Amino acid sequence: MRVEEVLLRIRRLRRPDAAPDPELAPALIHLDDAPVTTLASAGRLLADVPAEKLAGPDFPLRPLRVAITGTFTPGTVEPLLRVALLRIGIAAEIHVSGFDQLVLDLSDPRSALARFRPDVTLCLLHDGWFLPPEWDPGDLAGLRETLTDRAEVLAAAVRGHTARSDGALLLHTVPLSPLEHRSLISFRARAELGRIWRELNGRLLELGERDGTYTLDLETLLVGHDGPVRDERLHRFASMAWTPSVERRYAHEAATFCRAVLGKAAKVLALDLDNTLWAGVLGDDGLAGIKLGTDYPGNCHRDVQRRALALRRQGVLLTVCSKNDPDLAAEAFAQHPDLLLRADDFVAQAVNWGRKDENLRQLAQTLNLGLDSVVFADDSPFECELVRRELPTVRVVELAGDPAGFSTRLLTEGHFTVLATGATDRERTALYRARAGRERFAATFRSAEDYLHELKLRVAIRTVDELSLPRLAQLGLRTNQFTMTDRAHTEAQTSQRADSPDHLVLTVEVADRFGDEGLVGGVWLDRGDRDRWVIENFVLSCRVFSRGIEQAVLHRVAELAHAAGAGRLEALFRPTARNKPGGAVWPAAGFAVAAEEDGTTRHVLPLAPPPRLLPAWIVLEEGDVRA
């Protein structure tokens, strides 16, 4: 699709009588190679297009409120960000503050930004805000003190904002202008200035370790950027600290962050084999003929494997989707000395001569994950275009051309970026392998109840702590089947509730004879009214469905509420396109519908006498619950 066609479709949608075009948002990928000015024009045009004209069943759009504030004029960041968000399935309402309003925006609870109540706040910083206009090159010790003071002013503003806001805030490290660096004529002084500046960026990175605050290492990302960070004429004329190309790079990274906030990171990497994991065609060249190792081009493909292995170690599930002979592929993984990836690194394989879009559907079904969780990497333009057309929510990485750039292409879009990773993420491949073992074990029993008794399930329910909080927040954002709302609690909201005496946040951990499943669920409770506890949200990972875990959790929650003097347990449910499994828990547990308002149903369960919901095949372990 040509750029001109995409722009024409955008213009058509701006007409009041225009019919919806649900295929346009994913088609924005065709603007990736367009000039920045064209991309920004598209973003400005799209600002007047209602989200309902862009959303469709094959490519739903998630709403998000994004605020942009900074220390300089943001130029084209807003329209570039709008395009970057739409092409990954996010329809943003964007608030842009005026010039140099950052500290006021974050500090004042009555600022326009605070009233906007953003889900994400993007803070744009430049070196001129930290550096005094007339800094003395002979007094670098004094400059260090000034930078420290400025960093503390920023930190105080950030702390004030995050204390009041439920949203996530993104800072970034700040490149130092070469003009400032060259103002010093001494090599030693320049080195000292570099050290001082990196101390400042170190403080910004440390700020990103606090609840609700994150820091993008922009300085590192711009190392390979083609061109200057700042156009001096634009800087002097319009107070613009970044060139349009840097604004484009930032908009891409900010969109990736927004996707992570929504918990929409990809979970699965589906890899082709021939000319992807190795150079050559296994069926034609044979095991000895495919190229891997330390020489070009084999070293490029080996590096793709290295990056895939790194992803697996951080929780990404690896699968194979290849038109190939399954026996030859198995032989390659077992015997080739230069393969870094082995059969055990993959949770599933589709090695056959069938259509790749159908194989991807089957892989997603096997893993019980949505197709929007899948990234497909293949060297064939035909296969890539087929998958784009038939499975628009699958993210496609085309590895055609020079293999030297394959690793960069695999990672540059940030498909797998999350806010944080934990022990459960690193063990995800083993967890899915254990699930396959459970399925084989289940097949040996005549009844589901016999199987569940022999599974020896143990459930532990604990109060969330600082170690489990990031994982729970991530789980809540990524879960779309067993959840009770379309607006999951962010990490900042979860942290605030964890610290509030009127709330209680619980984690759910599960283990059985096959091993530890880790943290698989959570409950967000409002207990501000002494006579009733309200379940604001209840999430459960799809990998523990159909075992009675939800009944065991509700049994413990009812026990806690009854012990605290509550007379009833209430639960809120707001239906989405995919959370029908979550809504089914309330009638199954004996809850009755009490009220419906604005699309939310309130269910109620009396606690006198205390309900008995614990399945006979589950052991509730004593957990640390500070009720």
C-alpha positions as CSV (number, residue, x, y, z in Angstrom):
1,M,0.0,0.0,0.0
2,R,1.4,3.4,-1.0
3,V,1.7,6.4,1.4
4,E,-0.6,8.4,-0.8
5,E,-3.4,5.9,-0.4
6,V,-3.1,5.8,3.4
7,L,-3.3,9.6,3.5
8,L,-6.3,9.6,1.2
9,R,-8.2,7.2,3.4
10,I,-7.4,9.4,6.4
11,R,-8.9,12.5,4.7
12,R,-12.0,10.5,3.7
13,L,-12.6,9.6,7.3
14,R,-12.6,13.2,8.4
15,R,-15.8,13.8,6.5
16,P,-18.9,13.8,8.8
17,D,-20.7,11.2,6.6
18,A,-17.7,8.9,6.2
19,A,-18.2,5.2,6.7
20,P,-15.8,3.5,9.3
21,D,-12.5,2.2,8.0
22,P,-11.4,-0.5,10.5
23,E,-8.5,-1.6,8.4
24,L,-6.8,1.9,8.4
25,A,-5.2,1.7,11.9
26,P,-3.1,-1.4,11.1
27,A,-2.4,0.0,7.6
28,L,-0.5,3.0,9.3
29,I,2.5,0.7,9.3
30,H,2.9,1.6,5.7
31,L,3.8,5.2,6.8
32,D,6.9,3.9,8.6
33,D,9.2,4.8,5.8
34,A,7.5,8.1,5.0
35,P,9.2,11.4,5.8
36,V,8.7,12.9,9.3
37,T,6.7,15.8,7.8
38,T,4.3,13.3,6.1
39,L,3.9,11.3,9.2
40,A,3.2,14.4,11.3
41,S,0.6,15.5,8.8
42,A,-1.1,12.2,9.1
43,G,-1.2,12.5,12.9
44,R,-2.7,16.0,12.7
45,L,-5.4,14.7,10.3
46,L,-6.2,11.7,12.6
47,A,-6.8,14.0,15.5
48,D,-10.2,14.8,14.0
49,V,-11.2,11.2,13.4
50,P,-13.3,9.6,16.1
51,A,-11.9,6.3,17.4
52,E,-15.1,4.4,16.5
53,K,-14.4,5.0,12.8
54,L,-11.0,3.3,13.2
55,A,-11.8,0.4,15.5
56,G,-12.9,-3.0,14.2
57,P,-13.4,-6.6,15.5
58,D,-10.1,-7.7,13.9
59,F,-8.1,-4.7,15.3
60,P,-9.8,-3.3,18.5
61,L,-8.5,0.0,19.9
62,R,-7.8,0.5,23.5
63,P,-8.5,4.0,25.0
64,L,-5.7,5.9,26.8
65,R,-5.3,9.4,28.2
66,V,-1.8,10.7,27.5
67,A,-0.4,14.0,28.8
68,I,2.8,15.6,27.3
69,T,4.6,18.2,29.3
70,G,8.2,19.4,29.1
71,T,10.9,22.0,29.4
72,F,10.9,22.9,25.7
73,T,8.5,23.2,22.7
74,P,7.5,19.6,21.8
75,G,7.3,20.3,18.1
76,T,5.6,17.4,16.3
77,V,5.7,14.9,19.2
78,E,1.9,14.9,19.6
79,P,0.9,14.0,15.9
80,L,3.8,11.5,15.6
81,L,2.8,9.9,18.9
82,R,-0.9,9.6,17.7
83,V,0.2,7.7,14.6
84,A,2.6,5.5,16.6
85,L,-0.2,4.6,19.1
86,L,-2.9,3.9,16.5
87,R,-0.8,1.5,14.6
88,I,-0.3,-0.6,17.7
89,G,-4.0,-0.5,18.7
90,I,-4.3,2.5,21.1
91,A,-6.7,5.4,20.5
92,A,-5.2,8.2,22.6
93,E,-6.7,11.4,24.0
94,I,-3.7,13.6,24.2
95,H,-3.2,16.7,26.3
96,V,-0.2,19.0,25.5
97,S,1.0,21.6,27.9
98,G,2.5,24.9,27.1
99,F,6.2,25.8,26.9
100,D,8.3,24.9,30.0
101,Q,5.3,24.0,32.2
102,L,6.7,20.7,33.5
103,V,7.4,21.6,37.1
104,L,4.2,23.6,37.4
105,D,2.2,20.8,35.8
106,L,3.6,18.1,38.2
107,S,3.6,20.2,41.3
108,D,0.2,21.9,41.2
109,P,-2.8,19.7,42.0
110,R,-5.0,22.2,40.1
111,S,-2.9,22.3,36.9
112,A,-4.6,21.6,33.6
113,L,-2.5,18.4,33.4
114,A,-3.7,17.3,36.8
115,R,-7.4,18.0,35.9
116,F,-6.9,15.9,32.7
117,R,-6.1,12.8,34.9
118,P,-3.8,11.1,32.5
119,D,-3.1,7.4,32.4
120,V,0.4,8.3,31.1
121,T,2.4,11.4,31.6
122,L,5.3,12.0,29.3
123,C,8.0,14.4,30.6
124,L,10.2,15.9,27.9
125,L,13.6,17.3,29.2
126,H,16.5,19.1,27.6
127,D,20.0,20.1,28.8
128,G,19.2,23.8,28.8
129,W,16.8,23.3,31.7
130,F,19.5,21.8,33.9
131,L,22.4,24.0,32.8
132,P,22.6,27.7,34.0
133,P,22.7,30.1,31.1
134,E,26.1,31.4,32.1
135,W,27.7,28.4,33.7
136,D,31.4,28.8,34.5
137,P,33.7,26.3,32.7
138,G,36.3,27.0,35.5
139,D,34.0,25.9,38.3
140,L,32.8,22.4,37.4
141,A,32.3,21.6,41.1
142,G,29.8,24.4,41.3
143,L,28.1,23.1,38.2
144,R,27.8,19.6,39.8
145,E,26.0,21.2,42.7
146,T,23.7,23.2,40.4
147,L,22.8,20.0,38.5
148,T,22.1,18.2,41.7
149,D,19.8,21.0,42.9
150,R,17.9,21.0,39.6
151,A,17.5,17.2,39.7
152,E,16.1,17.5,43.2
153,V,13.5,20.1,42.0
154,L,12.4,17.7,39.3
155,A,12.4,14.8,41.8
156,A,10.2,16.7,44.2
157,A,7.7,17.6,41.4
158,V,7.6,14.0,40.3
159,R,7.0,12.7,43.8
160,G,4.1,15.2,44.2
161,H,2.6,14.1,41.0
162,T,2.8,10.3,41.6
163,A,1.4,10.7,45.1
164,R,-1.7,12.2,43.6
165,S,-2.0,10.4,40.3
166,D,-2.9,6.8,39.4
167,G,-1.1,7.0,36.1
168,A,2.4,6.2,35.0
169,L,5.0,8.9,34.4
170,L,7.9,8.6,32.0
171,L,11.1,10.5,32.3
172,H,14.2,10.1,30.1
173,T,17.9,10.6,30.2
174,V,19.1,13.9,28.6
175,P,21.8,14.1,25.9
176,L,24.3,16.9,26.5
177,S,24.7,19.2,23.5
178,P,28.1,18.9,21.8
179,L,28.1,22.7,21.8
180,E,28.2,22.7,25.6
181,H,30.8,20.0,25.6
182,R,33.1,21.9,23.2
183,S,32.8,25.1,25.2
184,L,35.5,23.5,27.4
185,I,39.0,23.6,25.8
186,S,40.7,21.1,28.1
187,F,40.4,17.4,27.4
188,R,40.4,16.7,31.2
189,A,37.7,19.2,31.8
190,R,35.6,17.7,29.0
191,A,36.0,14.3,30.6
192,E,35.0,15.7,34.0
193,L,31.9,17.4,32.5
194,G,31.0,14.1,30.9
195,R,31.3,12.3,34.2
196,I,29.2,15.0,35.9
197,W,26.5,14.8,33.2
198,R,26.3,11.1,33.5
199,E,25.8,11.5,37.3
200,L,22.8,13.6,36.4
201,N,21.4,11.0,34.1
202,G,22.1,8.4,36.7
203,R,19.8,10.3,39.1
204,L,17.1,10.4,36.4
205,L,17.4,6.6,36.0
206,E,17.1,6.2,39.7
207,L,14.0,8.3,39.7
208,G,12.5,5.7,37.4
209,E,12.8,3.0,40.0
210,R,10.0,4.5,42.1
211,D,6.3,3.4,42.1
212,G,4.6,4.8,39.0
213,T,7.7,6.4,37.6
214,Y,9.9,5.1,34.8
215,T,12.9,6.4,32.9
216,L,13.6,5.9,29.2
217,D,17.4,5.8,28.5
218,L,17.1,8.2,25.6
219,E,20.8,9.0,25.6
220,T,21.7,5.4,24.8
221,L,18.9,5.0,22.2
222,L,20.3,8.0,20.3
223,V,23.8,6.5,20.0
224,G,23.0,5.1,16.6
225,H,20.8,8.0,15.5
226,D,21.6,9.5,12.2
227,G,22.0,13.3,12.6
228,P,22.1,15.8,15.5
229,V,19.8,15.8,18.5
230,R,19.2,19.5,18.1
231,D,18.8,21.9,15.2
232,E,20.3,25.1,16.4
233,R,18.1,27.3,14.2
234,L,14.9,25.6,15.4
235,H,16.2,25.8,19.0
236,R,17.0,29.5,18.8
237,F,13.8,30.4,16.8
238,A,11.2,28.2,18.5
239,S,12.8,26.7,21.6
240,M,12.7,23.2,20.1
241,A,15.3,21.0,21.7
242,W,14.9,18.0,19.3
243,T,15.1,17.6,15.6
244,P,12.0,16.1,13.9
245,S,13.8,12.8,13.5
246,V,14.6,12.6,17.3
247,E,10.9,13.5,17.9
248,R,10.0,10.5,15.7
249,R,12.3,8.2,17.6
250,Y,10.9,9.4,21.0
251,A,7.3,9.0,19.8
252,H,8.0,5.4,18.9
253,E,9.5,4.7,22.3
254,A,6.8,6.5,24.2
255,A,4.1,4.5,22.3
256,T,6.0,1.3,23.3
257,F,5.8,2.5,26.9
258,C,2.1,3.2,26.6
259,R,1.5,-0.3,25.3
260,A,3.5,-1.7,28.3
261,V,1.3,0.4,30.7
262,L,-1.8,-1.2,29.1
263,G,-0.2,-4.7,29.5
264,K,-0.3,-5.3,25.8
265,A,3.2,-6.6,25.3
266,A,3.6,-9.6,23.1
267,K,4.2,-12.9,24.9
268,V,5.1,-15.3,22.0
269,L,7.8,-15.2,19.4
270,A,7.0,-17.6,16.4
271,L,10.2,-18.2,14.4
272,D,10.7,-19.5,11.0
273,L,13.7,-21.8,10.5
274,D,15.3,-21.7,7.0
275,N,17.1,-18.4,6.4
276,T,15.8,-17.1,9.8
277,L,17.4,-19.3,12.5
278,W,20.1,-20.4,10.0
279,A,21.3,-19.5,6.5
280,G,20.2,-21.9,3.9
281,V,17.4,-24.4,3.3
282,L,17.6,-27.5,5.5
283,G,15.7,-29.7,3.1
284,D,18.0,-28.8,0.1
285,D,21.3,-28.1,1.8
286,G,21.2,-30.8,4.5
287,L,22.3,-30.5,8.1
288,A,26.0,-30.0,7.1
289,G,25.0,-27.4,4.4
290,I,23.2,-24.8,6.5
291,K,25.3,-21.9,7.7
292,L,25.9,-21.0,11.3
293,G,28.9,-20.2,13.4
294,T,31.3,-17.3,13.5
295,D,31.5,-16.4,9.8
296,Y,29.1,-14.3,7.8
297,P,26.2,-14.9,7.2
298,G,26.0,-17.7,9.7
299,N,27.0,-15.4,12.6
300,C,24.0,-13.1,11.8
301,H,21.6,-16.0,12.2
302,R,23.3,-17.2,15.3
303,D,22.9,-13.8,16.7
304,V,19.1,-13.9,16.0
305,Q,19.2,-17.1,18.1
306,R,21.1,-15.3,20.8
307,R,18.5,-12.6,21.0
308,A,15.6,-15.1,21.0
309,L,17.3,-17.0,23.8
310,A,17.6,-13.8,25.8
311,L,13.9,-13.1,25.3
312,R,13.1,-16.6,26.5
313,R,15.1,-16.1,29.7
314,Q,12.9,-13.0,30.4
315,G,9.6,-14.8,29.9
316,V,8.9,-14.7,26.2
317,L,7.5,-18.0,24.9
318,L,9.4,-19.3,21.8
319,T,7.6,-21.3,19.1
320,V,8.5,-22.6,15.7
321,C,6.3,-21.9,12.6
322,S,8.1,-23.3,9.6
323,K,7.3,-25.1,6.3
324,N,9.8,-27.9,6.8
325,D,10.2,-31.6,7.3
326,P,9.6,-32.2,11.1
327,D,12.1,-35.0,11.3
328,L,14.9,-32.9,9.7
329,A,14.1,-30.0,12.0
330,A,14.2,-32.3,15.1
331,E,17.6,-33.6,13.9
332,A,18.9,-30.1,13.4
333,F,17.9,-29.1,17.0
334,A,19.4,-32.3,18.4
335,Q,22.7,-32.5,16.5
336,H,23.9,-29.2,14.9
337,P,26.8,-28.0,17.1
338,D,26.4,-24.3,16.3
339,L,22.7,-24.0,17.2
340,L,22.2,-22.0,20.4
341,L,18.5,-22.9,20.6
342,R,17.4,-26.4,21.3
343,A,14.1,-28.2,21.2
344,D,13.6,-27.6,24.9
345,D,13.7,-23.8,24.4
346,F,10.4,-24.0,22.5
347,V,7.0,-24.4,24.1
348,A,5.4,-25.6,20.9
349,Q,6.3,-26.2,17.2
350,A,4.4,-26.2,14.0
351,V,6.8,-27.7,11.5
352,N,4.8,-28.9,8.5
353,W,3.8,-27.9,5.0
354,G,0.5,-26.1,6.0
355,R,-0.4,-22.5,5.7
356,K,1.5,-20.3,8.2
357,D,-1.5,-18.3,9.2
358,E,-3.4,-21.5,10.1
359,N,-0.4,-22.8,12.1
360,L,-0.2,-19.5,14.0
361,R,-3.9,-19.8,14.9
362,Q,-3.2,-23.3,16.2
363,L,-0.2,-22.3,18.2
364,A,-2.1,-19.5,19.9
365,Q,-4.9,-21.9,20.7
366,T,-2.5,-24.5,22.1
367,L,-1.0,-21.8,24.4
368,N,-4.5,-20.4,25.2
369,L,-3.3,-16.9,24.2
370,G,-4.8,-14.3,21.8
371,L,-3.2,-13.7,18.4
372,D,-2.4,-10.2,19.6
373,S,0.2,-11.8,21.9
374,V,2.1,-13.3,18.9
375,V,5.1,-11.9,17.0
376,F,5.9,-13.7,13.8
377,A,9.4,-13.5,12.3
378,D,10.0,-14.9,8.8
379,D,12.3,-14.2,5.9
380,S,9.6,-14.6,3.2
381,P,7.8,-11.4,2.1
382,F,5.0,-13.6,0.8
383,E,4.5,-15.3,4.2
384,C,4.7,-12.0,6.1
385,E,2.1,-10.4,3.8
386,L,-0.2,-13.4,4.1
387,V,-0.1,-13.2,7.9
388,R,-0.6,-9.4,7.9
389,R,-3.7,-9.9,5.7
390,E,-5.2,-12.9,7.5
391,L,-4.2,-12.1,11.1
392,P,-4.0,-8.3,11.5
393,T,-3.4,-8.5,15.2
394,V,-0.3,-10.6,14.8
395,R,2.8,-8.5,14.8
396,V,5.0,-9.3,11.8
397,V,8.8,-8.9,11.6
398,E,10.0,-9.4,8.1
399,L,13.6,-10.7,8.1
400,A,14.4,-10.2,4.4
401,G,17.6,-8.8,2.8
402,D,20.9,-8.6,4.6
403,P,20.9,-10.8,7.7
404,A,23.3,-8.4,9.4
405,G,20.2,-6.3,10.4
406,F,18.0,-9.2,11.5
407,S,18.6,-8.9,15.2
408,T,18.0,-5.2,15.2
409,R,14.8,-5.7,13.2
410,L,13.6,-8.3,15.7
411,L,14.0,-6.0,18.7
412,T,13.7,-2.4,17.4
413,E,9.8,-2.3,17.6
414,G,9.8,-3.1,21.3
415,H,7.1,-5.8,20.8
416,F,8.0,-7.5,24.1
417,T,8.6,-4.5,26.2
418,V,7.0,-4.7,29.7
419,L,7.2,-2.4,32.7
420,A,9.1,-4.9,34.8
421,T,10.0,-8.6,34.9
422,G,10.1,-11.1,37.8
423,A,11.0,-14.6,38.7
424,T,7.7,-16.0,37.2
425,D,8.5,-14.4,33.9
426,R,11.9,-16.0,33.7
427,E,10.4,-19.4,34.4
428,R,7.5,-19.1,32.0
429,T,8.8,-21.7,29.5
430,A,9.1,-24.2,32.2
431,L,5.6,-23.3,33.5
432,Y,4.1,-24.0,30.0
433,R,6.0,-27.3,29.8
434,A,4.6,-28.3,33.1
435,R,1.2,-27.5,31.8
436,A,1.7,-29.9,28.9
437,G,2.7,-32.5,31.5
438,R,-0.6,-31.9,33.4
439,E,-2.6,-32.3,30.2
440,R,-0.9,-35.7,29.5
441,F,-1.5,-36.7,33.1
442,A,-5.2,-35.6,32.8
443,A,-5.7,-37.9,29.8
444,T,-5.1,-41.0,32.0
445,F,-8.1,-40.3,34.2
446,R,-11.8,-41.2,33.6
447,S,-13.2,-38.1,35.3
448,A,-12.0,-34.6,35.8
449,E,-12.6,-34.8,39.6
450,D,-10.3,-37.9,39.9
451,Y,-7.6,-36.0,38.0
452,L,-8.0,-32.8,40.2
453,H,-7.7,-34.9,43.4
454,E,-4.5,-36.5,42.1
455,L,-3.1,-33.2,41.0
456,K,-2.7,-32.3,44.6
457,L,-3.4,-28.6,44.2
458,R,-2.1,-26.1,46.8
459,V,-3.2,-22.5,46.8
460,A,-1.5,-19.7,48.9
461,I,-3.2,-16.3,49.2
462,R,-1.0,-13.4,50.5
463,T,-1.0,-9.7,50.9
464,V,0.9,-8.1,48.1
465,D,4.3,-6.8,48.9
466,E,7.0,-4.8,47.1
467,L,8.4,-7.9,45.4
468,S,5.1,-9.3,44.1
469,L,3.5,-5.9,43.3
470,P,5.1,-5.4,39.9
471,R,4.2,-8.9,38.8
472,L,0.6,-8.6,40.0
473,A,0.1,-5.3,38.3
474,Q,1.5,-6.7,35.1
475,L,-0.7,-9.7,35.3
476,G,-3.8,-7.5,35.9
477,L,-3.0,-5.4,32.9
478,R,-2.3,-8.4,30.6
479,T,-5.2,-10.6,31.6
480,N,-8.2,-10.2,29.4
481,Q,-10.3,-13.4,30.0
482,F,-10.6,-13.9,33.7
483,T,-10.9,-10.2,34.8
484,M,-13.8,-8.2,36.0
485,T,-13.1,-4.8,34.2
486,D,-11.9,-3.2,31.1
487,R,-9.7,-0.8,33.1
488,A,-7.3,-2.8,35.2
489,H,-5.4,-1.2,38.1
490,T,-2.0,0.2,37.2
491,E,1.1,-0.5,39.3
492,A,0.7,3.0,40.9
493,Q,-3.0,2.3,41.7
494,T,-2.2,-1.1,43.1
495,S,0.6,0.4,45.3
496,Q,-1.8,3.0,46.6
497,R,-4.4,0.4,47.5
498,A,-1.8,-1.8,49.1
499,D,-0.8,1.1,51.4
500,S,-4.4,2.1,52.2
501,P,-6.1,0.8,55.3
502,D,-9.4,1.0,53.4
503,H,-8.2,-1.5,50.8
504,L,-6.6,-4.9,50.6
505,V,-4.7,-6.4,47.7
506,L,-4.1,-10.1,47.6
507,T,-1.9,-12.3,45.4
508,V,-2.7,-15.9,44.5
509,E,0.0,-18.5,44.1
510,V,-0.6,-22.1,42.9
511,A,1.5,-25.3,43.1
512,D,0.8,-28.9,42.3
513,R,2.6,-32.3,41.8
514,F,4.2,-30.9,38.6
515,G,5.7,-27.9,40.3
516,D,5.1,-24.3,41.3
517,E,2.9,-22.2,39.0
518,G,4.0,-19.0,40.8
519,L,1.9,-15.9,41.1
520,V,-1.2,-16.6,38.9
521,G,-3.9,-14.2,40.2
522,G,-4.9,-11.3,42.4
523,V,-7.8,-9.6,44.1
524,W,-8.3,-5.9,44.7
525,L,-10.7,-5.2,47.6
526,D,-12.4,-2.1,48.9
527,R,-13.1,-2.5,52.7
528,G,-13.8,1.1,53.5
529,D,-17.4,0.2,54.5
530,R,-17.1,-2.0,57.6
531,D,-20.3,-3.9,56.8
532,R,-19.3,-4.9,53.3
533,W,-16.2,-5.8,51.3
534,V,-16.2,-5.0,47.6
535,I,-14.2,-6.9,45.1
536,E,-13.1,-4.2,42.6
537,N,-11.2,-6.7,40.4
538,F,-10.3,-10.4,40.4
539,V,-7.8,-11.7,37.9
540,L,-6.6,-15.2,37.2
541,S,-4.1,-16.5,34.6
542,C,-5.6,-18.6,31.8
543,R,-3.0,-21.3,32.6
544,V,-4.9,-22.3,35.8
545,F,-8.4,-22.3,34.5
546,S,-10.9,-25.1,35.2
547,R,-9.3,-26.3,38.5
548,G,-11.5,-24.6,41.0
549,I,-8.8,-22.0,41.9
550,E,-11.3,-19.1,41.7
551,Q,-13.6,-20.9,44.2
552,A,-10.8,-21.4,46.6
553,V,-9.8,-17.7,46.4
554,L,-13.3,-16.5,47.0
555,H,-13.6,-18.9,50.0
556,R,-10.5,-17.3,51.6
557,V,-11.8,-13.7,50.8
558,A,-15.2,-14.6,52.4
559,E,-13.4,-15.9,55.5
560,L,-11.4,-12.7,55.8
561,A,-14.4,-10.5,55.3
562,H,-16.5,-12.4,57.8
563,A,-13.7,-12.4,60.4
564,A,-13.4,-8.6,60.0
565,G,-17.2,-8.2,60.7
566,A,-18.5,-7.7,57.2
567,G,-22.0,-8.9,56.6
568,R,-21.7,-9.3,52.9
569,L,-19.3,-9.6,50.0
570,E,-19.9,-7.6,46.9
571,A,-18.3,-7.9,43.5
572,L,-18.2,-5.6,40.5
573,F,-18.3,-6.9,36.9
574,R,-18.0,-4.9,33.7
575,P,-18.2,-7.0,30.6
576,T,-15.7,-6.8,27.7
577,A,-15.3,-8.6,24.4
578,R,-13.3,-11.4,26.1
579,N,-13.9,-11.6,29.9
580,K,-16.9,-13.9,29.8
581,P,-14.9,-16.6,31.8
582,G,-14.4,-14.0,34.6
583,G,-18.1,-13.1,34.8
584,A,-19.1,-16.7,35.1
585,V,-17.5,-17.0,38.6
586,W,-20.2,-14.9,40.4
587,P,-23.3,-17.0,39.8
588,A,-21.2,-20.2,40.2
589,A,-20.1,-19.1,43.6
590,G,-23.7,-18.2,44.7
591,F,-23.6,-14.4,44.2
592,A,-26.8,-12.7,43.2
593,V,-27.2,-9.7,41.0
594,A,-27.9,-6.6,43.2
595,A,-27.8,-3.7,40.8
596,E,-26.7,-2.6,37.3
597,E,-25.5,0.9,36.5
598,D,-23.4,2.4,33.6
599,G,-22.5,-1.0,32.3
600,T,-21.3,-2.4,35.6
601,T,-23.1,-5.1,37.5
602,R,-22.9,-5.4,41.2
603,H,-23.2,-8.9,42.7
604,V,-23.7,-9.7,46.4
605,L,-23.1,-12.7,48.6
606,P,-24.3,-12.8,52.2
607,L,-21.7,-13.9,54.7
608,A,-24.1,-15.2,57.4
609,P,-23.7,-18.1,57.5
610,P,-20.2,-18.1,56.0
611,P,-20.3,-19.8,52.6
612,R,-18.3,-23.0,51.9
613,L,-16.7,-22.5,48.5
614,L,-13.5,-24.5,48.9
615,P,-13.3,-27.5,46.5
616,A,-12.4,-30.8,48.1
617,W,-9.3,-31.3,46.0
618,I,-7.6,-28.0,46.9
619,V,-5.5,-27.3,50.0
620,L,-5.5,-23.7,51.1
621,E,-2.0,-23.0,52.6
622,E,-1.6,-20.6,55.4
623,G,-0.6,-17.3,53.8
624,D,0.5,-14.0,55.1
625,V,-2.7,-11.9,54.9
626,R,-2.8,-8.7,56.9
627,A,-6.5,-8.2,57.1
